[in-house]
Amino acid sequence: MKNKKIVVFAIIIIGVVLAFYLVFAWGQELWPFAKGYQVVSLANGAVYYGHLSFFPSPRMVDVWLFQQTTPEKKEETPQLNLIPFTSLFFGPKNVLYLEKEQIIWWADLEKDSSIVKFIESQKGIPTTLPQEQSPQQPQK
């Protein structure tokens, strides 16, 4: 009977410590509540940046991607721009559902990486559609 009380007491202590850690982790954005940015590379060559989660299935929110612009003159070099996923011409929501089998690799990004700094600097700035991405109107 005494051993049973010790086991129950130990389980209660472990539960309380775990509860305190989870509350602390939520406030400090530690595992399992980390909200940092990740980079994901897919089998089709696409690379996305955002907040990655795997439960209940792989998905990203606050998604960004690089887009190559076509220069107007042949002498100019194409430019790469980091754009929000929501600025694509078909107007997607800011969530990207991924197929687990299509993910080649993913990695956490440091909070002081140049990509994360750029994304954070763009928060709250309205985005406009690039001219070359506007859908074409049907000819009458």
N, C-alpha and C positions, 0 to 999 in steps of 0.2 A: 504494500500500500504506500509505503514511504517513497519507493522508487517511482511509482506512478505519479505522485505529486511533484517530484523533481522533474520528470519528463514534461508534465503539463506546464510547470513553471518555466522551463527552458523554452518550450514552444511559444509561450506567451511573450517572453523576453525577445526571442528572435522576431516574432511578429511585430512587436512594438518598434524594434530597431529598424526593421524593413519598412514599416510605415513612415517613420521619421526620415529615412533615406529617400523614399519616394517623394515626400513633400519637399524636401530639400532639393532633390534632383529636378523636380518640376520648376522650382523657382530659379535654379541656376542653369537650366537647359542642359543637364547632364543625362547620360544614358539612363533610362530608355526614352527620355524626352528631348534629346538633342535636336536642335532646329537648324543646324548648320547647312551649308550648301554642299551638294554632291555633283559630280560629273558622271554621266552615263554614256557609254559607247555601245551602239547597237550593231547587230550583224549587217545591216544595210549601209553602214558607214556613218549614220547620223550620230551626232554628239549633242547632248542636251545638258543644261545646267539648271539646278533647282533643288527643291527639298524632296528627297527620295524616301519613300516608305515601302515596306514589303507586306504590311498587314492590312487587309486580308489578301491583297494581291499587289504586285509592283505598280507604283504610280508616282508621278512627280507633280508637285504644285509649285507655283511661282517659277514657271519654266522659261528659260532663255535659250537661244541658239544663235550660231553664227550664220549670217547670210552674205553671200558674195554678190556685189553689185556689178552690173555690166557697164563698163565705161562707154561714154558717148563717142569717144574717138578711139581709134585703134591703137594710137601711141600711148594712151593712158593705161595704167595697170588696174586690174580689178581690185576693189576694196572689200575687206571683210568688216561687217558690222555686227555687233552683238545686239540682238533685238528680242523683245518679249514675244513669247509664243502667241499671245493674244493679238499681236499686230499683224498676223498673217491674214491674207485677203479673205479667207473663209470664216473669220471671226470665231475661233475656238474659245472655249472657256479656259481658265488658267489651271487646267489639270490635264495631265497626259498619262493615260493608262498604258502600261507596258506589258509585253509578253515576256515572262521569265526566261524562256528559251532564246529570246532574241538579244538578251543582255550579254554582251561579250565581257565587259568589265565595268566597274564603277569605283569611285574613290571619293573620300571626303576632301573638301577644299578647306584650306586654312582661312580663318576669319580675315586675315590681312593679305590674302591673295589679290592680285590685280583684278581678276574677274569678279570676285565677291565685292570688292570696293566699288567697281563700276556699277554693278547691279544695285547696290545699296544707294549709290549716288543718284540713280535714275528713279528711285521710288517716288511716286507722287507726280512725276513729270508725265503729262499726257503724251501718248504716242499717236502718230499719224501713219497712215498707210503710205508706203513708198509708191510713187507713180507707176513703176513697172509691175507692181503686184496687183493693181486694181483689175478686177475682172472685166473682160471685154463685153461691151454691150452688143447684142445680136444686131446684125445689119438687116435693115428692112428693105 
